[in-house]
Amino acid sequence: MVNVKQDTIQKIKKNGMKKSKIEKINKKVKAKKLSVSNVPTKLAVPTKLETVSIKPEKQAVIVEVKKEASPKKTGKYVMPTQSITADVVENCLNALLNVIVNHDKKKSAIFDDEKPIFAEIRCIKIQNTRGNVRFVLPHSTVASTGEVCLVTPDVKKGRKHDHEPTIERWEDILRKAQVTGVKTILPVRQLRVEYDQYELKRRLLTQHDFIMVDTRVLNHVSHILGKMFFKKHNMLIPVRINEEKNIKKSIETGLRTAILRLSEGETSTVTIGHTAMSQDKLKANILSLVQQLSTKFPGGEANIRAISIKLPLSISLPLYLTLRPSSTVKPPKLTQKRPKNYNVLEDELSTIPGKTVRVAPDGSVQLKKIKKTPVASEVAEEEIDSGSDEEDEEESEVESEANDD
């Protein structure tokens, strides 16, 4: 009995010791849980209310960071009038005249001719049609050995009349005005009679370096000579000549005139001088050309991609170059200046019903469809027909009601 009691007492003591240990361990675990719950952890899953309140704050912070990191930059592109200065032109001319021209002279020492110098202009967007742009430069672009021709109107019109009196008359006029630059005078009758074949026209083109035409006969001359003369520079330069006013001044302006032939491509060239000219005169011509391009070039100076100078068979030396995107430039449109008496005749065609014909003074013919407009009588007839149809419908309804009764 005594042993049994002692065993039970020892078991009770052991159980009591275990309970006290378990209580202590539980207290420590509870303390750790409390400390862990107070510290925010990455593994903590936010509740729905927390996500609603946190999301807009995060988005706002991200937007602010983007604005600070990538601000919108507006690109400023310099125009040719601001970029091309006198120093830039001098450096290009030094490279062209002192390096390229001297190198060509060493190659061909026998043929030391005056070579023309061109300005090459490249556009961003091409114009809708072909055209010509006229520039008046400070100095003449004709070489000292160049042959200058002047095409004049006839004193007496008609093929039967001789053209020699016209030549003598204009030679006297130019002699009195002290004009020495023009070497040959070519009346319109002589042009029609003596230069009626292609080979003769080609010979006329190669014999002369500069051909001026009186504005009164410019259209006739251009039709007689053809497109061959428009491909070469300094050909068919329009000049306004008035016998009663200062002829010498008008001839000098004609010799200082340069025409830019705008083709269907991006690049076009214009003559600015020759290799025998002084560097100061060439610089003045280039700066004057750049200033006039801002107002006369199709699309303005914003439509210019590059400007460079070159010889006929040399590399081009750039004066100006821009990377302006084409989306910032509107497509240019050329409008032709027409005279006051330019009238277009329009009438109906008996051979093609439903169309009209338009004839312009230059001979161009256009056909157009006639827009059909409702006539008042036809409209009235349609209204009467619709009214009669409505009356018939009402009568039929009355008859159907009577039959039902």
Secondary structure, 3 states (H helix, E strand, C coil): CHHHHHHHHHHHHHHHHHHHHHHHHHHHHHHHHHHHHHCCCCCCCCCHHHHHHHHHHHHHHHHHHHHHHCCCCCCCCCCHHHHCCHHHHHHHHHHHHHHHHHHHHHHCCCCCCCCEEEEEEEECCCCCCCEEEEEECCCCCCCCCCCEEEEECCCCCCCCCCCHHHHHHHHHHHHHCCCCCCCEEEEHHHHHHHCCCHHHHHHHHHHCCEEEEEHHHHHHHHHHHCHHHHCCCCCCEEECCCCCCCHHHHHHHHHCEEEEEECCCCEEEEEEEECCCCHHHHHHHHHHHHHHHHHHCCCCHHHEEEEEEECCCCCCEEEEECCCCHHHCCCCCCCCCCCCCCCCEEEECCCCCCEEEEECCCCCEEEEECCCCCCHHHHHHHHHHHHHHHHHHHHHHHHHHHHHC
